Amino acid sequence: MDETAELAAFRAETRAWLEANCPDEMRSPGAGDDDMCWGGRKWTFKSEAQKQWLERMAAKGWTVPEWPQEYGGGGLSKDEAKILAQEMRRIRARSPLSSFGIWMLGPALLKYGNEAQKKEHLPKIARGEIRWCQGYSEPGAGSDLASLRTSAVLDGDEFVVNGSKIWTSYADKADWIFCLVRTEPDAPKHLGISFLLFDMDSPGVSTSPIKLISGYSPFCQTFFDNVRVPAENLMGTRGKGWDIAKYLLTHEREMIGDMGSPGGVSMRDVARQEIGTDADGRLNDPLLRVDVARFDVDSYAFALTMERVKDEAKAGQGTGAMSSLLKYYGTELNKRRQELLMSITGSDGLSWEGEGIRDGALAKDWLRSRANSIEGGTSEVQLNIIAKRVLQLPGA
């Protein structure tokens, strides 16, 4: 990007501001979910530095730099937002806020929400005051999401919701949920679905964590028993929620795919520590050296692809089915990353708790990565979409 004088000045100002305001503790990769700031009513900050970093970035609107300022964003252009991201990477600054509200609901609200909904929810998302979860999959509606059966019946000025969702990430920690419900039971399955927003503290909402092989419990089953939701919390047109659902899924798949981009634990640093280097500063194991180099090349190439697709989307071209390509390849890259880290660390990486590498986080992350090819739409589903919508293969 050739910088104009205005962009060069913005870079200088941004660099100075970050240097002055990003706490030293926030200038290193986090160790998984435990070091991420999710915000919300139930959130407890891990440190004063984490709290300060969120407050300072939110005050600038830089938790959502490209959102309009009237909704809590920074109002930056795409070039300014890119510079901000580059300057944050330069000092290895952590993201101040991790949020399904930012990654998924926010873009859908900006496109489909009415003005009252935007003003009510977007600033709270930007400031990290409300944590959201996603109510999509059900025990009988996973890849075939349109078969969902959770019902919402209009009763006066309220919907009464009954049913259940599964694999609801962090539902036990979330404050609100964006939820797909069936409002027209006699309509074809892709029709008659509506998009509701409601408080997880509403009477009749309960959650049950699902423990995974990794030992983590990010997923829950969520139950709705005569939950009353104000009709004004309907987003978009009643019975047209499938359009919103598809739009939101493109952002979710980009989010999941982004885990394949460079970042987080430095594989090179781990390799140098575990394997050592020769007199020329190269890794002592030539085979692992090749594997790490090959992964780095693929990872950076994927990051450039992500950047290109995002730029095209911001230019009005949309992401559409390309999100399936990003999701598929990004999840495969992340699984490769975890496999390589386990190869580098050997038996040390298998430690589950105690004084092992990262207190067992490597083994748990490796196991957790297995789910990447399932969540957000299975890899098989993504390959079908790529064949049909991207490559336009005959018979697909």
N, C-alpha and C positions, 0 to 999 in steps of 0.2 A: 504494500500500500504506500503510494507516494503521499507524504504528509504535506498538507498546506500549512501556512504559518499559523492558522488558527488551531489545527490539530496538534502541531508541534508545541504550541503554548499550552494546550489542554494536557498533553503528555507531561510536560514539565510540572504543571500544577498538580496533576494527579500523583506523580511520583513524590513530590514534596509532601502532599497530604498523607499518602500512605506511610511514608517514612515517619511522619510525626504522630500518626494515629493508630497504626497497627501494632499492638503489643508484641513484644518479643516472643512470648509464649504461643502466639498465633502464627508464627512464621516457620512452621514445620508441619509435615504431613501428619494428619491424625491417625490413630490406630483403630480404624473401624468406627462402628456406630457410637461407641462410647465417647469418642472425641468429637463427634458431630453435634452441632447445636440445632435442635429441632424446634425449640420454642413452644409456645402454647401455655394454657392455664396451669398445666400440671408439671411444667418443665422446671427442673432445678439446675442452675448453671453449675458447670464443673469447676469453674474458677472465676475470679473477678475479671481476669483478662478476657475470658469468653464473653462475659456479660458486656464489658466495655466495647469489645469489637462489634458485637451485634448492635448495640445502641448507637455507636458512632456511624456505622455504615447505614443503618436504617434512617438516621437523621439526614444523611446525604441523599437518601433514596437509592443507594447503591446495592441494597439487597436485591432489587429488581431494577437495574439501571435503565432499561429501555421502556419501562412502563411510564405512562403519563404522570406528571407530578401531582395532578389532582387526585390520583389514586394511590399516592405514596411512593411512586417511582422516581427515578432520577431524571427522566425526560431526555436521556442521552440519545444521540444518533447511533446507528449501527457501528460507524467508525469509532466514535467515542467509546462505546461499550467494548469494542475490541481492544482499544488501547488500555482501558481499565483492566480487562482480563490479562493482557500482556504484562502490565505493571504489577499486578497481584502475583502472577507466576514468577516474575523476576525476584521478588522477595520471599517467594514460597508461602505467601499468605493463604491461610485456610479460607474456605467459604464461610462467611459470617452466619449463614442460615441455610439449613437443609429443610426442604418443605415440599410436600405434595401440592400444597397450595400454589407455590411458585411454579413447579415443574409441570403440573397438569391442570388443576382447576383454574388457575389465574388466566392462562391463554383462552380457555373456554368461556370464562366469565367476560373477558374483554370482547369476545366475538358474539356471544349469545345472551349475556346477562342484560337485564334492564338497568337503567341508571341507578335506581334505588339499591339494587343488589350490588352493583359495582362499588358504590360509595360505602355500603355497609361492610363488605367483605374484603375488598382489595387492600385498603390501607392496613387492616389488621393482619392480613397475610404478609404484607411488606415489612411490618414491624415485628413479626414473629409472635403476635399475641394469641393467635388461634392456630392450632395444629389440626390438619385435615387428614381423613383417611378415605379410601375409595371403596364404595360398595358396588362391585360389578359381579364377580364370579359367584356362583351358587353351587351347592352340592350336585345339582343336576344340570348345571349350565356353566361349563368351563370354556373350552374352545368354541362351542356352539352357544355363545353368550346370549344370542337373541331368544333362546328358549327359556330365559329367566321367568320365574313364577312369583317372586315377591310382589305382592299386590298393594295398591294404594287406591282406596275407595273414597270418593269425595263425600264428605258429610258436612253440609253447611259450608263454612269457610275454612274447613280443615280436611286434609287427607288422613285416612286411617291406614297405617302401614302394617302389614303382616307378612312374615316370611323369614328367610335367613340368607346370609352371605357367607362365603368361605374364602380363606386366604386373604382376609382383610388385614393388610399390613398395618401394624401398630394401632389397631382399633382400640386396644385396652389403654392406650396412651393419648388417643386423639380427642379433640374437643368437638369437632363437627365432622359430618360425613357427606360426601356427594354420592348420591345413590340412584341407581337405575331401578325403576319400579314399573309394574304393568298396570296401567290405568284403564285400558280398553281390552278386556280379556277376550273379546270375540274377534278382534282384528288379527290379520296375519302377523306372524311372530315378530317380524322386523318393524311392524307398526304397533301402535298402542303402548309403546314404552315411553315413559316420561322421566325427567331428570329432576330429582328433588335434593334440596339442601336442608339438613336439620342437625340439631344439637344432639350429641351423643349422651348428654345427661337427661334427655327426655325420658319420662316414665315409659317403661316397656322395652327399653334398649338394654341388652346385656351382651357380654363378650366372653369367649372362652379361648385362651391361648392354645396354640398347637405347637408342641415342641418338635423341633427338627433334629435330624441326626447330628447336626453341627453343635447342638446344645443350645442354640439361640431359639428364641420364641418371638420372631417378628410377626408371625402370622396368627390370625385368630379366626374363629367362627363367630359371627355376629347374629344375634337374634332380635327380631322385632315382633312384639306382642301388643297389638292395638296401639301402636305409637301414633300420636296425633301431631300432625305437621301443618302449620299454617299454609293455606293455599298460595299465599304470596311468595312462599319459598320454592315454588315451581320455577325452574329456569327454562327459558325458551317456550316453545309451544307445546301444549299438552298433546301427548301421543306422538311427538316428533323427537323424542329424546335420543333415538338411535343416531340421528345426525350429529348431535352433540357428542355422543359416546364415541363415534368413529373419529371425530376431530380430536377429542381428548386422547384417544389411543395413539394417534400419531406422535403426540408430545410424550406420552409415557414410553413409547418404544424408543424415541430419541434419547430419553433420560436413561433407560436401561442400557442402550447401546453405547452411551457415553462412557460407561465404565471400562470400555476397551481403550479409551484414550490414555495418553501418558498422565501420570499423576499418582498420588498415594505413596506407598512404600517404594523406595528406589531399589530396583532389582540389582543395579550395579553396586550400590553400597552394601547390600546384603551379601552379594557374591564376593566382594573384596574382603569382607569381614570373615566369611565362612571358609572361603577357598584360598584366599591369599593371592598375591600377584608376583610375577617374575621380575627380573631386573629392569625390564622395559615398561613395567606398570600394567602388564596385561594379566588377565586371569590365568591362574596356573593350570586350569583344566581347559584344554583347547576345544573339546567338544561342547562343553557348556558355554564357552566363549562364543562359539558360532551360534548356538541356540539363542543366547541373549542378544547378540547382534541382529539376528534374523527377526526376533520378536520386536526389538526396538524399531527396526525399519518398518515393519508392518504396522506397529502401533502409531508411529508418526505419520505414516501414509493415511491411516484411518482417521487420525485427528484432522488432517488437511481435508479429507473428504467430508467429515462432519462440518467443518467450517464452511466449505463450499455450499453444502446443502442448506445450512442455516442462512447463509447470505442470499441464496436463491429464494428461500422462503420469505425472508424479510423484504425482498424485492417484489414480492407478490406472486411468485411462481408456485408457492405451496410446496409441501413435502409429500403429502399423499402416500402412495405405496412405497416410496423411497425409505420411509421410516421402518418398514419391514426389513429392508436390506441393512440399514444401520443397526437395527436391533439384533438381527441374526449374527452379523459379523462381529459386532461389539461384544456380544456375550461369548462367542467362541474365543475372541482375543482374551477376555478376562479369564476364561477357564485355562487357556494356555499360560497366562501369567501365573495363576495359582499353581499349576503343575510345575512350572519352571522354578518357582520359589521353593516348592517342596523338594525338587531335585537338587537345588543348590544347598539347602540346609540339611538334607539327608535325615538321619534319625532324630536330630535335634528339632527339626520342624514338626515332628509328630507329638511333641510334648503337648499335653492338654491343659495343664495348669501348673502353677508354681513358678519356678525361676527359669523355665525354658524360654525359647525365643518369643518375645512379645507376649509372654504369659499365655501361651497356647493359641494366640490369635491366628497364626499362620495355618495351623491344622483346621481350625474352625472356619476360616475364610475359604480354604480349599474345599471343604465339604459343602459350605454354603453356596459356592459357585456352581454346584451341580444344578441348582434350581434356576439359574439364569436362563437356561434354555427352555424352561417351562413357563415362568411368570411373564405376564404381558403378552401372552400368545406363544404357543410352543414353537420350537424351531421348525417343525414339520409344517405348521400352519404358515409361518413366515416364508418358507421356501415355496409353498404353493402360491402365495400372493406375489412373490418375486417373479415366478415363472409366468403367472397370468398377467399381472399388471405392469411389471417393469420390463421383462424380456418379451412379453406378448408371444409366448411360444404356442404353436398350434396345438389344439387339443388340451391345453392346460386349463 
